[in-house]
Amino acid sequence: MSETNTVTKEWIRKSFVGKTKLPIVYEPAEEKPLDELLRWIRNQQKEWREDLKTYGAILFRGFPVHQASDFQEILFATEEKQLGEFYLGTSPRDEVLKHVFTASELPSHYPIMQHAEMSFLDNPPKFLFFYAEKASAYGGETPLTDLRLVYQNIDPKIKEKIEKYGIRYRRRYDGPSSQKRFSVWKTKRWDEMFGTTNLDKVNQIAKENRFQLDWFGEDSLTITNHQSGFRTHPIAGTIAWHNHSQTFHYQAGVSETWKIFKKQKTLRSFGVAVLLTILTSFKKLLGPNSHDVHVTYGNGEEISPKEMKSITNVFWNHMVAIPWQTGDVLFIDNFSVSHGRLPYNGPRRILVGWAD
């Protein structure tokens, strides 16, 4: 690891990887037990929170974090009062311990585009916490992008439209009658997302989040909602690109897979890019109503493929992809930095928690 601007305070050494300042890396200057790290996190709240606000992400590397319960202890040490228990996102996840979940149960070849966690909600999580219980042999990075830089560098015409109209999302979900946890387009079922099949509870959660629900077929569901495309950091006051256009737009996956092929240069990544290009072409011919996951400007105007490609390019121009090492723990300021997942080979298990 190339290190610059190294600072040692007590027994925590801070550095950066190469020339980037995303993330800032915390490493032990001397071997210490996990209890010492937990104590440091509890007692140095001001220090690590200031670094998280400034840089957007902190990577704890080289500490004795060996299992999910160790990660759970780190979550508790942050002293966050509202650690996540209810996940209203789209990716299938399994609960491991209280407040600890698998990051995603999507197949290893399936790329996850850059996004701020649950940016389509009125009140998305403020912090994310990831733990590499098992790093993959190849690929599987959780790339990061500074959303403040994306906001600054996005096409001014796109920025103007989003500022004026916001973003509108439409998502179609299969229901309990389907045994599949996800499909290429829909990801998980609505009963998994809402955590219940009780329609009164579903309607209540939808009302709280300003979701419009439209039922069709046996038990399938379409969810529509409007959201701002940018957010101001509640403490720092910085403005960030904060929406799921680069995840839900039909063109985004095509652009992403070809960029992944250029990076990974594997036969599998080439095959995925070709297949998704063909499938997306058919979807495009059928028109916007055929898209199970769709995003437009808030006034209903389509985000063109050209605009989407330019958005993807900005993300990749500022993306940082550091390979995981088993035992790594990553803190992310969800109002400043996005994350995703690159395809991988071999066993991999990344756990996640968040603070609302």
Backbone hydrogen bonds in HBPLUS format (Angstrom, degrees):
<---DONOR---> <-ACCEPTOR-->    atom                        ^
c    i                          cat <-CA-CA->   ^        H-A-AA   ^      H-
h    n   atom  resd res      DA  || num        DHA   H-A  angle D-A-AA Bond
n    s   type  num  typ     dist DA aas  dist angle  dist       angle   num
A0018-GLY N   A0002-SER O   2.81 MM  16  4.89 161.6  1.84 126.1 132.1     1
A0007-VAL N   A0014-LYS O   2.95 MM   7  5.17 155.3  2.02 141.3 149.2     2
A0014-LYS N   A0007-VAL O   2.77 MM   7  5.17 173.2  1.77 159.2 161.2     3
A0009-LYS N   A0012-ILE O   3.10 MM   3  5.64 172.2  2.10 156.8 156.6     4
A0012-ILE N   A0009-LYS O   3.10 MM   3  5.64 160.3  2.14 143.5 140.6     5
A0029-ALA N   A0011-TRP O   2.72 MM  18  4.99 174.6  1.72 143.4 144.8     6
A0013-ARG N   A0027-GLU O   2.65 MM  14  5.08 175.1  1.65 170.0 168.2     7
A0027-GLU N   A0013-ARG O   2.81 MM  14  5.08 156.7  1.86 148.1 155.9     8
A0015-SER N   A0025-VAL O   2.94 MM  10  5.16 145.0  2.07 140.9 150.6     9
A0025-VAL N   A0015-SER O   2.75 MM  10  5.16 173.2  1.76 161.9 160.5    10
A0024-ILE N   A0057-ALA O   3.07 MM  33  6.44 161.9  2.11 154.0 149.1    11
A0059-LEU N   A0024-ILE O   2.89 MM  35  6.21 161.9  1.92 152.6 158.4    12
A0026-TYR N   A0059-LEU O   2.79 MM  33  5.98 164.7  1.81 149.2 154.2    13
A0061-ARG N   A0026-TYR O   2.94 MM  35  6.23 169.0  1.95 172.5 175.7    14
A0036-GLU N   A0033-PRO O   3.05 MM   3  5.65 139.0  2.22 113.0 122.7    15
A0037-LEU N   A0034-LEU O   2.95 MM   3  5.22 119.7  2.32 104.6 119.6    16
A0038-LEU N   A0034-LEU O   2.99 MM   4  6.33 163.8  2.01 160.2 164.9    17
A0039-ARG N   A0035-ASP O   2.91 MM   4  6.06 156.6  1.97 144.2 150.7    18
A0040-TRP N   A0036-GLU O   2.94 MM   4  6.11 154.1  2.01 141.6 148.9    19
A0041-ILE N   A0037-LEU O   2.91 MM   4  6.18 162.3  1.94 156.9 160.7    20
A0042-ARG N   A0038-LEU O   3.04 MM   4  6.27 159.7  2.08 146.9 152.4    21
A0043-ASN N   A0039-ARG O   2.88 MM   4  6.04 159.3  1.93 151.4 157.3    22
A0044-GLN N   A0040-TRP O   2.81 MM   4  5.65 142.9  1.95 149.5 157.0    23
A0048-TRP N   A0044-GLN O   3.16 MM   4  6.48 168.4  2.18 172.1 168.6    24
A0049-ARG N   A0045-GLN O   2.99 MM   4  5.87 154.9  2.06 148.6 156.5    25
A0050-GLU N   A0046-LYS O   3.05 MM   4  6.00 146.2  2.17 136.2 144.5    26
A0051-ASP N   A0047-GLU O   3.09 MM   4  6.40 157.4  2.14 148.7 154.8    27
A0052-LEU N   A0048-TRP O   2.87 MM   4  6.04 154.6  1.93 143.7 151.1    28
A0053-LYS N   A0049-ARG O   2.94 MM   4  6.08 154.4  2.00 141.9 148.5    29
A0054-THR N   A0050-GLU O   2.97 MM   4  6.14 153.0  2.05 143.9 151.3    30
A0055-TYR N   A0051-ASP O   2.82 MM   4  5.85 172.4  1.82 158.4 159.5    31
A0056-GLY N   A0052-LEU O   2.83 MM   4  4.87 137.5  2.01 121.4 133.9    32
A0333-ASP N   A0056-GLY O   2.89 MM 277  5.08 173.3  1.90 145.3 145.2    33
A0058-ILE N   A0331-PHE O   2.90 MM 273  5.07 153.0  1.97 138.3 146.6    34
A0331-PHE N   A0058-ILE O   2.81 MM 273  5.07 164.0  1.84 154.0 158.1    35
A0060-PHE N   A0329-VAL O   2.69 MM 269  5.03 166.8  1.70 168.5 168.1    36
A0329-VAL N   A0060-PHE O   3.04 MM 269  5.03 156.6  2.09 144.1 150.4    37
A0065-VAL N   A0063-PHE O   2.80 MM   2  5.74 133.4  2.02 112.1  97.2    38
A0070-ASP N   A0067-GLN O   2.94 MM   3  5.37 129.8  2.20 108.7 122.0    39
A0071-PHE N   A0067-GLN O   3.21 MM   4  6.66 154.6  2.28 150.6 157.8    40
A0072-GLN N   A0068-ALA O   2.87 MM   4  6.20 153.5  1.94 149.5 157.6    41
A0073-GLU N   A0069-SER O   3.02 MM   4  6.24 148.1  2.12 138.9 146.5    42
A0074-ILE N   A0070-ASP O   3.09 MM   4  6.50 143.5  2.23 141.6 151.5    43
A0074-ILE N   A0071-PHE O   3.03 MM   3  5.04 120.7  2.40  94.7 109.8    44
A0075-LEU N   A0071-PHE O   3.03 MM   4  6.44 153.1  2.10 150.1 157.3    45
A0076-PHE N   A0072-GLN O   3.03 MM   4  6.39 158.3  2.08 149.8 155.1    46
A0077-ALA N   A0073-GLU O   2.90 MM   4  6.11 145.0  2.02 140.4 150.6    47
A0078-THR N   A0074-ILE O   3.23 MM   4  6.56 131.8  2.47 144.4 154.6    48
A0078-THR N   A0075-LEU O   3.26 MM   3  5.51 142.8  2.41 101.5 111.1    49
A0079-GLU N   A0076-PHE O   3.01 MM   3  5.50 154.8  2.07 112.4 120.3    50
A0356-ASP N   A0082-GLN O   2.81 MM 274  5.44 162.1  1.85 167.1 162.4    51
A0084-GLY N   A0354-TRP O   2.63 MM 270  5.12 164.2  1.65 147.6 147.6    52
A0105-GLU N   A0092-PRO O   2.77 MM  13  5.36 136.6  1.96 152.5 157.7    53
A0102-THR N   A0094-ASP O   2.83 MM   8  5.36 154.4  1.89 150.9 159.6    54
A0096-VAL N   A0100-VAL O   2.81 MM   4  5.52 168.6  1.83 145.8 148.8    55
A0097-LEU N   A0100-VAL O   3.23 MM   3  4.93 159.4  2.27 126.1 132.0    56
A0100-VAL N   A0097-LEU O   2.92 MM   3  4.93 164.3  1.94 123.9 126.1    57
A0101-PHE N   A0352-VAL O   2.93 MM 251  5.28 163.2  1.96 152.9 158.5    58
A0352-VAL N   A0101-PHE O   2.71 MM 251  5.28 155.4  1.77 152.4 158.8    59
A0103-ALA N   A0350-ILE O   2.84 MM 247  5.64 160.5  1.88 158.2 151.7    60
A0110-TYR N   A0107-PRO O   3.04 MM   3  5.44 158.1  2.09 115.0 122.0    61
A0344-TYR N   A0108-SER O   3.15 MM 236  5.50 150.0  2.24 130.9 140.0    62
A0112-ILE N   A0341-ARG O   2.99 MM 229  4.78 171.4  2.00 140.8 143.6    63
A0341-ARG N   A0112-ILE O   2.90 MM 229  4.78 155.2  1.96 135.7 134.3    64
A0115-HIS N   A0339-HIS O   2.92 MM 224  5.60 143.2  2.06 141.7 151.2    65
A0339-HIS N   A0115-HIS O   3.04 MM 224  5.60 159.7  2.09 138.5 139.4    66
A0119-SER N   A0116-ALA O   3.15 MM   3  5.49 134.5  2.37 148.7 136.2    67
A0121-LEU N   A0118-MET O   3.07 MM   3  5.78 161.6  2.10 123.9 125.4    68
A0126-LYS N   A0355-ALA O   2.90 MM 229  5.97 147.7  2.01 158.5 167.3    69
A0334-ASN N   A0126-LYS O   2.88 MM 208  5.14 144.9  2.00 131.2 137.8    70
A0127-PHE N   A0355-ALA O   3.45 MM 228  5.20 167.1  2.47 138.7 141.8    71
A0355-ALA N   A0127-PHE O   3.04 MM 228  5.20 158.7  2.09 137.5 139.6    72
A0128-LEU N   A0332-ILE O   2.92 MM 204  5.01 154.2  1.98 142.6 149.3    73
A0332-ILE N   A0128-LEU O   2.88 MM 204  5.01 157.0  1.93 147.9 147.9    74
A0129-PHE N   A0353-GLY O   2.84 MM 224  5.05 151.6  1.92 152.3 145.3    75
A0353-GLY N   A0129-PHE O   2.82 MM 224  5.05 145.0  1.95 145.4 154.4    76
A0130-PHE N   A0330-LEU O   2.82 MM 200  4.98 161.3  1.86 144.9 151.2    77
A0330-LEU N   A0130-PHE O   2.84 MM 200  4.98 159.2  1.88 137.3 143.7    78
A0131-TYR N   A0351-LEU O   2.89 MM 220  5.05 146.9  2.00 141.5 143.2    79
A0351-LEU N   A0131-TYR O   2.84 MM 220  5.05 164.0  1.86 151.0 153.4    80
A0132-ALA N   A0328-ASP O   2.92 MM 196  5.27 163.4  1.95 149.2 154.5    81
A0327-GLY N   A0132-ALA O   2.76 MM 195  5.35 174.0  1.76 156.3 158.5    82
A0133-GLU N   A0349-ARG O   3.03 MM 216  5.58 125.0  2.34 152.9 168.5    83
A0134-LYS N   A0349-ARG O   3.11 MM 215  4.89 151.1  2.20 138.4 138.6    84
A0349-ARG N   A0134-LYS O   2.85 MM 215  4.89 162.4  1.88 139.8 141.4    85
A0345-ASN N   A0138-TYR O   2.94 MM 207  5.28 153.2  2.02 144.4 149.3    86
A0140-GLY N   A0343-PRO O   2.96 MM 203  5.26 147.1  2.07 122.4 119.9    87
A0342-LEU N   A0141-GLU O   3.02 MM 201  5.46 160.2  2.06 156.6 161.4    88
A0144-LEU N   A0320-VAL O   2.78 MM 176  5.20 160.7  1.82 149.7 153.8    89
A0320-VAL N   A0144-LEU O   2.77 MM 176  5.20 155.9  1.83 153.4 161.4    90
A0145-THR N   A0338-SER O   3.33 MM 193  5.24 149.1  2.43 121.2 124.8    91
A0338-SER N   A0145-THR O   2.90 MM 193  5.24 161.6  1.93 152.5 155.7    92
A0149-LEU N   A0146-ASP O   3.08 MM   3  5.50 129.5  2.35 106.5 118.1    93
A0150-VAL N   A0146-ASP O   3.15 MM   4  6.56 149.9  2.25 143.4 152.5    94
A0147-LEU N   A0336-SER O   2.73 MM 189  5.29 140.1  1.88 139.2 149.6    95
A0151-TYR N   A0147-LEU O   3.04 MM   4  6.15 161.2  2.08 138.3 142.5    96
A0241-TRP N   A0147-LEU O   3.11 MM  94  5.19 169.1  2.12 129.3 127.4    97
A0152-GLN N   A0148-ARG O   3.21 MM   4  6.40 151.9  2.29 135.3 142.6    98
A0153-ASN N   A0149-LEU O   2.98 MM   4  6.12 138.5  2.16 143.6 154.1    99
A0153-ASN N   A0150-VAL O   3.13 MM   3  5.18 128.4  2.40  96.7 110.3   100
A0154-ILE N   A0150-VAL O   2.93 MM   4  5.78 118.9  2.31 153.7 163.6   101
A0158-ILE N   A0155-ASP O   2.99 MM   3  5.36 121.8  2.34 109.3 123.4   102
A0159-LYS N   A0155-ASP O   2.98 MM   4  6.26 165.8  2.00 158.9 163.5   103
A0160-GLU N   A0156-PRO O   2.89 MM   4  6.00 152.2  1.97 141.2 148.3   104
A0161-LYS N   A0157-LYS O   3.19 MM   4  6.42 155.6  2.25 141.1 146.4   105
A0162-ILE N   A0158-ILE O   3.03 MM   4  6.32 165.5  2.05 157.3 161.0   106
A0163-GLU N   A0159-LYS O   2.87 MM   4  6.00 158.3  1.92 149.3 156.1   107
A0164-LYS N   A0160-GLU O   3.04 MM   4  6.16 146.9  2.15 139.8 148.2   108
A0165-TYR N   A0161-LYS O   2.76 MM   4  5.89 166.1  1.78 156.6 160.5   109
A0166-GLY N   A0162-ILE O   2.75 MM   4  4.49 143.6  1.88 120.1 130.6   110
A0298-GLY N   A0166-GLY O   2.91 MM 132  4.72 144.3  2.03 116.7 111.9   111
A0167-ILE N   A0227-GLN O   2.74 MM  60  5.28 164.2  1.76 169.2 173.5   112
A0227-GLN N   A0167-ILE O   2.83 MM  60  5.28 155.6  1.89 155.1 160.2   113
A0168-ARG N   A0296-THR O   2.93 MM 128  5.32 170.3  1.94 144.3 145.4   114
A0296-THR N   A0168-ARG O   2.98 MM 128  5.32 158.9  2.03 149.5 156.4   115
A0169-TYR N   A0225-ASN O   2.85 MM  56  5.44 172.6  1.86 166.5 167.8   116
A0225-ASN N   A0169-TYR O   3.09 MM  56  5.44 151.9  2.18 139.4 146.4   117
A0170-ARG N   A0294-HIS O   2.84 MM 124  5.12 151.5  1.92 159.7 156.7   118
A0294-HIS N   A0170-ARG O   2.79 MM 124  5.12 164.9  1.81 158.3 161.1   119
A0171-ARG N   A0223-ILE O   2.84 MM  52  5.17 156.9  1.89 147.4 155.3   120
A0223-ILE N   A0171-ARG O   2.73 MM  52  5.17 162.9  1.76 153.6 159.0   121
A0172-ARG N   A0292-ASP O   2.71 MM 120  4.99 141.4  1.86 150.0 158.9   122
A0173-TYR N   A0221-LEU O   2.68 MM  48  5.16 162.4  1.71 159.0 165.3   123
A0221-LEU N   A0173-TYR O   2.94 MM  48  5.16 163.8  1.96 149.8 155.1   124
A0190-TRP N   A0174-ASP O   3.04 MM  16  6.36 162.8  2.07 176.4 174.5   125
A0178-SER N   A0175-GLY O   2.98 MM   3  5.78 161.1  2.02 124.5 129.9   126
A0187-THR N   A0183-SER O   3.32 MM   4  5.03 158.3  2.37 125.7 129.4   127
A0192-GLU N   A0189-ARG O   3.20 MM   3  5.37 131.6  2.45  99.1 111.3   128
A0193-MET N   A0189-ARG O   3.10 MM   4  6.45 154.8  2.17 146.6 154.0   129
A0194-PHE N   A0190-TRP O   2.90 MM   4  6.06 174.6  1.90 157.4 157.9   130
A0195-GLY N   A0191-ASP O   2.96 MM   4  5.54 122.1  2.31 118.9 132.9   131
A0201-LYS N   A0198-ASN O   3.09 MM   3  5.44 118.9  2.48 104.7 118.4   132
A0202-VAL N   A0198-ASN O   2.96 MM   4  6.29 156.5  2.02 150.0 157.7   133
A0203-ASN N   A0199-LEU O   2.86 MM   4  5.99 163.7  1.88 147.5 151.1   134
A0204-GLN N   A0200-ASP O   3.00 MM   4  6.20 148.2  2.10 139.9 148.8   135
A0205-ILE N   A0201-LYS O   2.94 MM   4  6.19 165.1  1.96 155.2 157.8   136
A0206-ALA N   A0202-VAL O   2.92 MM   4  6.10 158.3  1.96 149.4 156.3   137
A0207-LYS N   A0203-ASN O   2.91 MM   4  6.06 154.2  1.97 142.6 149.3   138
A0208-GLU N   A0204-GLN O   3.02 MM   4  6.27 158.0  2.07 148.8 154.3   139
A0209-ASN N   A0205-ILE O   3.16 MM   4  6.36 135.6  2.36 140.1 151.1   140
A0209-ASN N   A0206-ALA O   3.18 MM   3  5.21 132.0  2.42  95.2 107.9   141
A0211-PHE N   A0206-ALA O   2.83 MM   5  4.73 173.1  1.83 142.4 143.6   142
A0210-ARG N   A0207-LYS O   3.25 MM   3  5.02 166.8  2.27 101.4 105.0   143
A0212-GLN N   A0224-THR O   2.82 MM  12  5.07 169.2  1.83 155.8 159.0   144
A0224-THR N   A0212-GLN O   3.01 MM  12  5.07 156.1  2.07 140.3 147.8   145
A0214-ASP N   A0222-THR O   2.96 MM   8  5.09 150.5  2.05 149.0 155.4   146
A0222-THR N   A0214-ASP O   2.82 MM   8  5.09 154.9  1.88 146.0 154.6   147
A0216-PHE N   A0220-SER O   3.02 MM   4  5.36 162.5  2.05 137.5 139.3   148
A0220-SER N   A0216-PHE O   3.04 MM   4  5.36 137.6  2.23 167.7 175.1   149
A0242-HIS N   A0229-GLY O   2.83 MM  13  5.38 161.4  1.86 145.3 143.6   150
A0231-ARG N   A0240-ALA O   3.03 MM   9  5.50 154.5  2.09 148.5 156.5   151
A0240-ALA N   A0231-ARG O   2.92 MM   9  5.50 156.7  1.97 151.3 158.7   152
A0233-HIS N   A0238-THR O   2.68 MM   5  5.24 166.1  1.69 158.3 162.5   153
A0237-GLY N   A0233-HIS O   3.04 MM   4  4.77 142.5  2.18 118.9 128.2   154
A0247-THR N   A0244-HIS O   3.00 MM   3  5.14 158.1  2.05 107.9 114.5   155
A0248-PHE N   A0244-HIS O   2.84 MM   4  5.97 163.5  1.87 167.0 171.0   156
A0249-HIS N   A0245-SER O   3.02 MM   4  5.49 151.0  2.11 144.7 147.4   157
A0252-ALA N   A0249-HIS O   3.04 MM   3  5.35 138.4  2.22 106.5 118.1   158
A0255-SER N   A0251-GLN O   3.13 MM   4  6.43 170.6  2.14 162.5 164.0   159
A0256-GLU N   A0252-ALA O   2.88 MM   4  6.02 159.0  1.92 151.0 157.7   160
A0257-THR N   A0253-GLY O   2.92 MM   4  6.07 165.7  1.94 151.0 153.9   161
A0258-TRP N   A0254-VAL O   3.20 MM   4  6.40 157.5  2.25 152.3 157.6   162
A0259-LYS N   A0255-SER O   3.16 MM   4  6.35 151.1  2.24 143.4 151.4   163
A0260-ILE N   A0256-GLU O   2.87 MM   4  6.15 149.8  1.96 149.7 159.3   164
A0261-PHE N   A0257-THR O   2.94 MM   4  6.15 153.9  2.01 140.7 147.4   165
A0262-LYS N   A0258-TRP O   3.04 MM   4  6.27 155.6  2.10 140.7 147.0   166
A0263-LYS N   A0259-LYS O   3.02 MM   4  6.28 139.5  2.19 138.1 148.9   167
A0263-LYS N   A0260-ILE O   3.05 MM   3  4.97 122.5  2.39  92.6 107.7   168
A0264-GLN N   A0260-ILE O   2.69 MM   4  5.87 174.0  1.70 165.7 166.4   169
A0265-LYS N   A0261-PHE O   2.67 MM   4  4.96 146.7  1.78 130.7 142.0   170
A0270-PHE N   A0266-THR O   3.08 MM   4  6.33 150.9  2.16 145.2 153.4   171
A0271-GLY N   A0267-LEU O   2.92 MM   4  6.18 159.8  1.97 148.9 154.3   172
A0272-VAL N   A0268-ARG O   2.91 MM   4  6.16 160.6  1.94 155.9 160.7   173
A0273-ALA N   A0269-SER O   3.07 MM   4  6.16 158.6  2.12 139.6 145.3   174
A0274-VAL N   A0270-PHE O   2.96 MM   4  6.21 161.3  2.00 153.9 158.6   175
A0275-LEU N   A0271-GLY O   2.92 MM   4  6.05 170.8  1.93 153.0 155.8   176
A0276-LEU N   A0272-VAL O   2.92 MM   4  6.00 166.0  1.94 150.5 154.8   177
A0277-THR N   A0273-ALA O   2.99 MM   4  6.04 149.4  2.09 140.1 148.6   178
A0278-ILE N   A0274-VAL O   3.05 MM   4  6.33 156.9  2.11 150.9 156.3   179
A0279-LEU N   A0275-LEU O   2.95 MM   4  6.22 171.7  1.96 156.7 158.7   180
A0280-THR N   A0276-LEU O   2.86 MM   4  5.86 159.2  1.91 144.7 151.0   181
A0281-SER N   A0277-THR O   3.01 MM   4  6.10 145.6  2.13 138.5 147.6   182
A0282-PHE N   A0278-ILE O   3.19 MM   4  6.56 153.8  2.26 150.3 155.9   183
A0283-LYS N   A0279-LEU O   3.05 MM   4  6.36 159.3  2.09 146.4 152.5   184
A0284-LYS N   A0280-THR O   2.80 MM   4  6.00 154.4  1.86 148.0 155.1   185
A0285-LEU N   A0281-SER O   3.09 MM   4  6.33 151.4  2.17 142.8 149.6   186
A0286-LEU N   A0282-PHE O   3.20 MM   4  6.51 142.6  2.35 144.7 154.3   187
A0286-LEU N   A0283-LYS O   3.14 MM   3  5.22 126.8  2.44  96.0 109.6   188
A0287-GLY N   A0284-LYS O   3.14 MM   3  5.27 151.3  2.22 101.9 110.6   189
A0290-SER N   A0287-GLY O   3.02 MM   3  5.80 162.2  2.05 124.5 130.2   190
A0291-HIS N   A0288-PRO O   3.05 MM   3  5.50 160.2  2.09 114.0 120.2   191
A0297-TYR N   A0301-GLU O   2.93 MM   4  5.30 166.3  1.95 167.8 164.6   192
A0300-GLY N   A0297-TYR O   2.87 MM   3  5.46 162.1  1.91 126.4 128.9   193
A0308-MET N   A0304-SER O   2.88 MM   4  6.20 159.2  1.93 155.2 161.7   194
A0309-LYS N   A0305-PRO O   2.90 MM   4  6.08 156.4  1.96 147.1 152.9   195
A0310-SER N   A0306-LYS O   3.12 MM   4  6.35 152.2  2.20 142.8 150.0   196
A0311-ILE N   A0307-GLU O   3.01 MM   4  6.34 147.6  2.12 145.6 154.5   197
A0312-THR N   A0308-MET O   2.94 MM   4  6.23 164.6  1.96 154.0 157.6   198
A0313-ASN N   A0309-LYS O   2.90 MM   4  6.11 154.6  1.97 146.0 153.2   199
A0314-VAL N   A0310-SER O   3.14 MM   4  6.38 151.6  2.22 141.1 147.3   200
A0315-PHE N   A0311-ILE O   3.15 MM   4  6.52 160.0  2.19 151.7 156.8   201
A0316-TRP N   A0312-THR O   2.97 MM   4  6.28 165.9  1.99 156.1 159.5   202
A0317-ASN N   A0313-ASN O   2.89 MM   4  6.03 143.2  2.03 144.2 154.5   203
A0318-HIS N   A0315-PHE O   3.12 MM   3  5.44 142.4  2.27 104.1 114.4   204
A0328-ASP N   A0325-GLN O   2.92 MM   3  5.68 155.5  1.98 153.9 154.2   205
A0336-SER N   A0333-ASP O   2.98 MM   3  5.52 164.6  2.00 120.2 124.1   206
A0337-VAL N   A0333-ASP O   2.99 MM   4  5.98 154.4  2.06 166.7 174.9   207
